[in-house]
Structures are given as C-alpha cells and as structure tokens.
Amino acid sequence: MKRISIVNDVLGPIMRGPSSSHTAASYHIALKARELLGEAPAEAEITFHAGSSYAVCFRRQGSDLAFVAGLLGWPITDARFKDSLRLAPESGLTVRFDAAPLPKADHPNYVRLGLVGVRGARLEMAARSVGGGMFELAEVNGTPSSYRGPELLPRSGEPPFASSAEMVAFAEARGLGAGDAALAYESMLLGIEPEAVAAEVGRRLDVMSASVASGLAAEGEPMILLDRSAHRVFAAEARGVLPVGGLHTRAAARALAAMHTNCGMGVVCAAPTAGSAGVLPGVMATLQEDLGADRSVLVRCLLAAGLVGVFIAERATFAAEIAGCQVEIGAASAMAAAAVVEFGGGSAAQCADAAAVSLQNTMGSVCDLVQGVVEIPCHTRNAAGASSAFVVADLIMGGYANPIPLDETIDAVYAVGRMLPDELKVTSLGGIAVAPPARAMKPRR
C-alpha cells in the first residue's frame, strides 16, 4: 500500500491556482531544490521534456511563476506570486526555461533543474509532478531518489485498511460511518489525535468557503479566457427566472465560483486537484447554506470524501496527464457524492456505492482544456459535478443497488484512462481544444 494520506495527498494542497500539477507541484519542486542546494539560488535552468504536458502548458498554467516563487523561498500564498518573474532579478535570481529532449523522462510532467547558488553551490535535479500537487524526485546530482512530497504531516503509523471493501468491513464491524472511519484511518496513519486531524480538515473547509465567496463576487482577478459568470447564475436562480433552479443549480454556481477564484490565481484547496477545486467547495457550501450543516458535520463529510480520494490515489492517480479528466473532476465528483451520502446519514457502504456510481458516470472523460488553460470545459464540468453529487446520493439512498463496487470501478477507470491517447490528456491536441472557435479565442495574458 502507498499509505495515502487524506490531508497530505487528497484534500490539498492549499495553493494558488490554476493547476495543482503545473502550479502547486512546480512550486514545491522548486522549494525542495532550494532546500537541497543549501543556499539561495542565483541561476536556474529549468528544462521540460519536449512535447510533454509540462512543455505545452507551463506558461498558461503558471508553472513559470511557481518555479520562481519556490526558488525564491516565498510562501505559495504570497501576494507577490503573480509578479515573481518580474521580481526575480531584483532578488538576484536569473531563470531560464527551455524545452528539449530529456532521455530519462518517464512521465508527462518530468522536469530537470540546474541551479547555481549565490556562494557557488551547484545542484542538478530531476522530478515528476504526479498529480494533486504532489511530486517525486527522480534524481539528485545523478543519484536516483525515491522522495515524494510535499508532506505536511509525517506518516508514522499504519492505516487500518487498504481498500474500499476493507473500509466497509472495518466501519460495519464498529458501527461507524465513512466520516468516522476516515478519522480513524488518518489518525492511525499520522499518529496524531483525531481532534488534530479534524482541525486540519477544518482549515481546508475554511479555504474552500473563502474560494466560493470570492468567486461569487461580480469583480475579481481576471481569468485568461472566461468572464466571471457565477454571480449571474446565482442571481438568476434567486430571482426565479431559470427553467428549473433549486439546490442543484446553487451548488453548480458555487462550484463555478470556486473555479473563478482558482483561475484568477486566487487561493484554493485542491480537492483533489486544482482543476477540480470547485466541486467539493460547491457541495460543502450548499450543505451549509441550504441544508444547515454545522461545522462538525461538514468536517465529517469532507473526511468521507477524502477517504474516497485515498482509494482513487491508491489504485489509480489524480493526474489527468495519465488518465484524463475522469481522475480529476471525475474523482472530485465521486468524493462529493460520498460527502452528500455522509450528510444524509448513509452507511459507509452507501458512501462507497455513491462514489462508484459517480465514477461510472464520468468514465472515459478526456482532458481537452482549451488553449492549455484550466477554464474550458473545466469550469462547467466542476459545476455539473457538484450538482450531480446530490443526484447520485439520492439514487443510492433511495434504493438503487450498485452492482460494481468502488474498488473494481476505480480499476476500470484507471485502465480506460491509460488507453486514452496523449492528445486527450492535457496536451490540448484533441477534443474541443482543437475546435476552430476554441483555437480562435484571444487570451488575456
């Protein structure tokens, strides 16, 4: 078992958008490089494998800003983040980006860094961004490495189960729901008290709430392609002028809002990635504002969601570069469906079944982001994912019997994702990304 952690690997990182793979992981790779160099870097050469997802998307996804911010040692939430390229020379740092064949590249998000420090230290490092803001070191000064990060809280114990089936058995034997099973899992894995786990999850809940509130404002940081629309949808629903409206539409509008914050390079919680950072915030805000869930209930719902993410990360991946949008927004939608079942008092088995059905409904979805930007179709997919979480939860708790368990569903999703051609996995070389209107759009930056 990989010993996946809810707070380290699934609900987070807390970051600036727009992409966990290309923004957050880039920042953490650079921060680790600065640490290994042992002094402030004066020169940096950052090389992406030619033709890779990184090479295609690194400017539009803010990877360049993130690498520089990390090399400078700033927090990822620093207000100077967007100006890091401009401010780097003032801080004594020269950075060059390049795309070239890297013979050892074994991942679409493979990058090599060459650093020279202010006192002459040198570092050659290769790393992979592996999804959800996580990265793996491949090599440090020619020596293979197995380091994986970032890690907020060290893992010091063993989890009580390794699969959805084992989780259900664990929960049923103890009379627990999925949220409490998740609390036990994370507490045992990290070797900390359940209250400390709940506090960490609560911190993520606060970031999610703030991202929704920020995105619902009529004015805010501009995105690259889209205009802010969440406030218009929300207001139209409130006026009763939509064909249907209701809770599902409000959840969708809130998810859209969180994605507006993400793509304006605001602070969000990747859940499990930045490209899917709208689904769970939209659902959590709706549970709170429309259905009256208090903070302790919301934390338990997020824990149930996080546990579904553990199983997806364990058996598959959160990287659309590997398996398409189905493991990002599809994963978030499955997590959110489990959260709604938890809110409704459903069993651990029903949470797993809701997640499975949700994944079955998104299986095969491709990542065809227009112009390499996490906006189209990502925003509306997040909105639809938040809305569908309530539908799927109702189906399961209303009596639909899911015949394909979560573990086997995840395995099938991963297998399908590996079959997708590279053109449909973040490269913007297929799907709606190549439609003439998509290619004709004029980016703002």
C-alpha positions in Angstrom: 0.0 0.0 0.0 1.2 3.5 -0.8 -0.2 4.8 2.6 -2.1 7.6 1.0 -3.0 10.4 3.5 -6.2 12.4 3.4 -4.6 15.7 4.5 -1.3 15.2 2.7 -2.4 13.7 -0.6 -6.1 14.2 -1.2 -7.6 17.4 0.4 -4.9 19.8 -0.6 -2.6 21.4 -1.1 -3.8 24.9 -0.2 -2.4 26.8 -3.1 -2.7 29.5 -5.7 -4.4 28.4 -8.9 -4.8 27.4 -11.6 -3.3 23.9 -11.6 -2.1 21.5 -8.9 0.1 19.5 -11.3 1.6 22.5 -13.0 1.4 25.3 -10.4 1.4 23.8 -6.9 3.8 20.9 -7.7 6.1 23.2 -9.6 6.3 25.4 -6.6 7.1 22.5 -4.3 9.7 21.1 -6.6 11.5 24.4 -6.7 11.2 24.9 -2.9 12.8 21.4 -2.5 15.5 22.3 -4.9 16.3 25.4 -3.0 16.5 23.3 0.2 18.8 20.7 -1.4 21.0 23.5 -2.8 21.6 24.7 0.7 21.7 28.4 -0.2 19.7 30.9 -2.2 20.0 30.2 -6.0 21.5 32.8 -8.2 21.0 31.0 -11.5 18.4 28.4 -12.6 17.9 26.5 -15.8 14.6 24.6 -15.9 14.1 22.2 -18.8 10.9 20.3 -19.7 10.8 17.3 -21.9 10.0 18.5 -25.4 6.3 17.8 -26.4 5.3 16.9 -22.9 2.3 18.3 -21.0 4.7 20.5 -19.0 6.3 21.9 -22.1 2.9 22.7 -23.7 1.2 24.2 -20.6 3.9 25.7 -18.3 3.3 29.4 -19.1 -0.5 29.3 -19.3 -0.7 27.2 -16.1 1.6 29.5 -14.1 4.4 26.9 -13.8 7.0 29.6 -14.5 5.7 31.8 -11.8 5.5 28.9 -9.4 9.1 27.7 -10.0 10.4 31.2 -9.4 8.4 31.7 -6.3 9.6 28.4 -4.9 13.2 29.2 -5.8 12.9 32.5 -4.0 11.5 30.7 -0.9 8.2 32.6 -0.8 5.0 31.0 0.5 2.8 29.9 -2.3 0.0 32.1 -1.0 2.4 35.2 -1.1 0.7 38.2 -2.7 3.9 38.7 -4.9 3.3 35.3 -6.6 1.9 36.7 -9.8 4.9 39.1 -10.1 7.6 36.5 -9.3 9.1 36.6 -12.8 9.4 40.4 -12.8 10.8 40.5 -9.2 13.3 37.6 -9.6 16.1 39.8 -10.9 15.7 42.2 -8.0 16.2 39.3 -5.7 19.4 38.2 -7.5 17.9 35.3 -9.4 18.2 34.6 -13.2 15.9 31.9 -14.5 15.8 30.3 -18.0 13.1 27.9 -19.2 13.6 25.5 -22.1 12.0 22.5 -23.7 14.4 19.8 -25.0 14.5 16.0 -25.3 15.2 14.5 -21.8 16.3 10.9 -22.3 15.3 9.8 -18.8 11.8 11.4 -19.0 9.3 8.8 -17.8 6.3 11.0 -17.1 4.4 13.7 -18.9 5.3 16.1 -16.1 9.1 15.4 -16.0 11.4 18.4 -15.4 15.1 18.9 -14.9 16.5 21.8 -12.8 20.1 23.0 -12.8 20.9 25.5 -10.1 23.9 27.6 -9.1 23.8 29.2 -5.6 24.9 32.6 -4.5 28.0 31.1 -2.9 28.8 28.7 -5.8 26.9 25.6 -4.8 25.5 23.5 -7.7 22.6 21.2 -8.0 21.2 19.0 -10.8 17.8 17.6 -10.0 15.0 15.8 -11.9 11.5 15.5 -10.7 8.0 14.4 -11.7 4.7 16.2 -10.9 2.4 13.3 -10.2 -1.0 14.9 -9.6 -2.8 16.7 -6.8 0.2 19.0 -6.1 2.4 16.0 -5.3 5.8 15.4 -6.8 8.5 12.7 -6.8 12.2 13.3 -7.0 13.8 11.2 -9.8 17.4 12.1 -9.4 19.6 14.4 -7.3 23.1 15.1 -8.7 23.0 11.9 -10.6 21.8 9.7 -7.7 18.3 8.1 -8.0 15.8 9.3 -5.4 12.5 7.9 -4.1 11.4 11.0 -2.2 7.8 12.1 -2.5 6.3 15.3 -1.3 5.2 17.7 -0.1 4.3 16.2 3.3 2.5 18.5 5.7 2.3 15.9 8.5 4.7 12.9 8.6 3.3 9.4 8.3 4.3 7.4 11.4 1.7 4.6 11.6 -0.1 2.0 9.6 -3.7 2.6 8.3 -6.4 0.1 9.3 -7.5 -0.7 5.8 -6.2 -0.6 2.3 -9.3 -0.7 0.0 -12.9 0.3 -0.1 -14.0 -3.2 0.6 -11.8 -3.4 3.7 -13.0 0.1 4.8 -16.7 -1.0 4.6 -15.9 -4.1 6.7 -13.9 -2.0 9.2 -16.8 0.5 9.5 -19.6 -2.1 9.8 -17.7 -4.0 12.5 -17.5 -0.9 14.6 -20.8 0.8 13.7 -19.0 3.7 12.0 -20.0 5.8 9.1 -17.4 6.7 6.4 -16.5 10.0 8.0 -15.6 8.4 11.3 -13.8 5.6 9.5 -11.8 8.2 7.7 -11.0 9.9 11.0 -9.7 6.7 12.4 -7.7 6.0 9.3 -5.9 9.3 9.2 -5.3 9.4 13.0 -3.7 5.9 12.9 -1.7 6.7 9.7 -0.3 10.0 11.0 -0.1 9.0 14.6 -2.0 12.1 15.8 -5.2 12.6 17.8 -8.5 12.6 15.9 -9.0 16.2 17.0 -5.8 17.3 15.2 -7.0 15.6 12.0 -10.4 17.3 12.3 -8.6 20.7 12.7 -6.5 20.1 9.6 -9.6 19.2 7.6 -11.4 22.3 9.1 -8.7 24.5 7.8 -9.3 23.2 4.3 -13.0 23.7 4.7 -12.3 27.4 5.5 -10.2 27.8 2.3 -13.0 26.2 0.3 -15.6 28.5 1.7 -13.5 31.6 1.0 -12.9 30.5 -2.6 -16.6 30.2 -3.2 -17.3 33.6 -1.6 -14.5 35.3 -3.6 -15.7 33.7 -6.9 -19.3 34.8 -6.4 -18.3 38.5 -6.4 -19.0 40.4 -9.6 -15.5 41.8 -9.7 -12.2 40.0 -9.1 -8.9 38.9 -10.7 -9.4 38.3 -14.4 -9.1 34.8 -15.9 -7.4 34.1 -19.2 -10.3 33.1 -21.4 -13.6 33.3 -19.4 -15.6 36.1 -17.9 -16.9 35.7 -14.3 -20.4 34.3 -14.5 -21.1 32.5 -11.2 -22.7 35.6 -9.7 -25.0 36.0 -12.7 -26.2 32.3 -12.4 -26.7 32.6 -8.7 -28.6 35.8 -9.0 -30.8 34.5 -11.8 -31.6 31.4 -9.7 -32.6 33.7 -6.8 -34.9 35.7 -9.0 -36.7 32.5 -10.1 -36.1 33.1 -13.8 -34.3 29.8 -14.6 -36.2 26.9 -16.2 -35.7 24.8 -13.0 -33.3 26.3 -10.5 -33.1 25.0 -6.9 -30.4 23.5 -4.8 -28.6 21.7 -7.6 -28.2 25.0 -9.5 -26.9 26.8 -6.5 -24.4 24.1 -5.9 -23.3 24.4 -9.5 -23.0 28.1 -9.3 -20.9 27.9 -6.2 -18.6 25.3 -7.8 -18.2 27.7 -10.8 -17.3 30.4 -8.3 -14.5 28.5 -6.7 -13.1 27.8 -10.2 -13.2 31.5 -10.9 -11.0 32.0 -7.9 -8.7 29.3 -8.9 -8.2 30.6 -12.5 -7.7 34.1 -11.2 -4.7 32.7 -9.3 -6.5 33.0 -6.0 -6.1 30.8 -3.0 -7.9 27.4 -3.2 -7.8 24.0 -1.8 -7.0 21.3 -4.4 -9.6 18.6 -3.9 -8.1 16.5 -5.1 -6.6 18.8 -7.8 -6.8 22.5 -8.7 -8.6 21.6 -11.9 -11.3 20.0 -9.8 -11.2 22.6 -7.0 -14.8 23.7 -7.5 -16.8 20.5 -6.9 -16.3 19.9 -3.2 -16.4 23.6 -2.2 -19.7 24.0 -4.2 -21.2 21.0 -2.4 -19.8 21.9 1.1 -21.2 25.5 0.8 -24.6 24.1 -0.3 -24.7 21.6 2.6 -24.0 24.5 4.9 -26.1 27.3 3.5 -29.0 25.5 2.0 -29.3 22.4 4.3 -28.0 23.8 7.6 -25.0 21.5 8.1 -22.8 22.7 11.0 -19.0 22.7 11.0 -18.6 19.3 12.7 -20.9 17.7 10.2 -19.1 19.4 7.3 -15.7 18.2 8.5 -17.1 14.6 8.7 -18.5 14.9 5.2 -15.1 16.2 3.9 -13.4 13.2 5.7 -15.7 10.8 3.9 -14.9 12.5 0.6 -11.2 12.3 1.4 -11.4 8.6 2.1 -12.8 8.0 -1.4 -9.9 10.0 -2.7 -7.5 7.8 -0.8 -8.8 4.7 -2.7 -8.5 6.5 -6.1 -5.0 7.6 -5.3 -4.1 4.2 -4.1 -5.4 2.3 -7.1 -5.1 4.9 -9.8 -3.9 8.5 -10.0 -5.1 12.1 -9.8 -3.1 13.1 -12.8 -5.1 13.9 -15.9 -1.8 13.7 -17.8 -2.0 9.9 -17.1 -5.7 9.1 -17.1 -7.8 12.1 -18.3 -10.3 14.3 -16.6 -12.1 11.3 -15.1 -9.4 11.2 -12.3 -9.6 14.9 -11.6 -13.2 16.3 -11.9 -14.5 12.7 -12.1 -12.7 11.9 -8.8 -13.9 15.1 -7.2 -17.5 14.3 -8.2 -17.2 10.8 -6.7 -15.8 12.3 -3.5 -18.6 14.8 -3.3 -21.3 12.1 -3.8 -19.9 10.3 -0.8 -19.9 13.5 1.2 -23.6 14.0 0.5 -24.4 10.5 1.5 -22.5 11.0 4.7 -24.5 14.2 5.3 -27.7 12.2 4.8 -26.8 9.6 7.4 -25.9 6.9 4.9 -23.7 4.0 5.7 -20.0 3.6 4.8 -21.1 1.1 2.1 -23.6 3.6 0.6 -20.8 6.3 0.5 -18.6 3.8 -1.4 -21.5 2.9 -3.8 -22.3 6.6 -4.4 -18.7 7.2 -5.3 -18.6 4.2 -7.6 -21.8 5.2 -9.5 -20.4 8.8 -9.9 -17.1 7.4 -11.3 -19.0 5.1 -13.6 -20.9 8.1 -15.0 -17.7 10.0 -15.8 -15.6 7.1 -17.0 -13.7 8.0 -20.2 -13.9 11.7 -19.8 -11.0 13.4 -21.5 -8.8 16.4 -20.6 -9.2 18.7 -23.6 -8.6 22.0 -22.0 -8.8 24.9 -24.4 -5.5 26.7 -25.1 -3.9 24.8 -22.2 -5.9 26.7 -19.6 -7.9 25.2 -16.8 -11.1 27.1 -17.8 -12.9 25.5 -20.7 -14.5 23.0 -20.2 -13.2 22.7 -16.6 -15.5 25.3 -15.1 -18.8 23.8 -16.3 -17.6 20.3 -15.6 -16.9 21.3 -12.0 -20.4 22.8 -11.8 -22.1 19.7 -13.2 -20.0 17.5 -10.9 -21.3 19.4 -7.8 -24.9 19.2 -9.0 -24.6 15.5 -9.8 -23.3 14.7 -6.3 -26.7 15.3 -4.9 -28.5 13.3 -7.6 -26.2 10.3 -7.2 -26.6 10.4 -3.4 -30.3 10.4 -3.7 -30.2 7.5 -6.1 -28.2 5.4 -3.7 -30.1 6.3 -0.6 -33.4 6.0 -2.5 -32.7 2.3 -3.2 -30.5 2.0 -6.3 -28.3 -1.1 -5.8 -24.9 -0.6 -7.3 -23.6 -3.8 -8.8 -20.0 -2.8 -9.5 -18.1 -2.0 -6.2 -15.9 1.1 -5.8 -12.5 -0.8 -5.9 -13.3 -2.5 -9.2 -14.8 0.7 -10.6 -11.5 2.6 -9.9 -9.5 -0.2 -11.5 -11.7 0.1 -14.7 -11.4 3.9 -14.7 -7.6 3.7 -14.5 -7.4 1.1 -17.3 -9.6 3.3 -19.5 -7.5 6.4 -18.7 -4.3 4.6 -19.7 -5.9 3.7 -23.1 -6.6 7.4 -23.9 -4.2 8.8 -26.4 -1.9 11.6 -25.3 -3.9 14.1 -27.5 -6.7 13.7 -24.9 -4.6 14.1 -21.8 -3.8 17.8 -21.1 -1.9 18.5 -24.3 -4.7 20.5 -25.8 -4.3 18.5 -29.0 -7.7 16.9 -29.2 -11.4 17.2 -28.1 -12.9 20.6 -28.0 -9.5 22.1 -27.7 -9.0 21.8 -31.4 -12.4 23.1 -32.4 -11.9 26.3 -34.6 -13.8 28.6 -32.1 -11.5 27.3 -29.3 -8.4 28.0 -31.3 -9.7 31.4 -32.2 -10.2 32.6 -28.6 -8.0 35.5 -27.5 -6.3 35.0 -24.2 -6.0 38.0 -21.8 -2.4 37.1 -20.8 
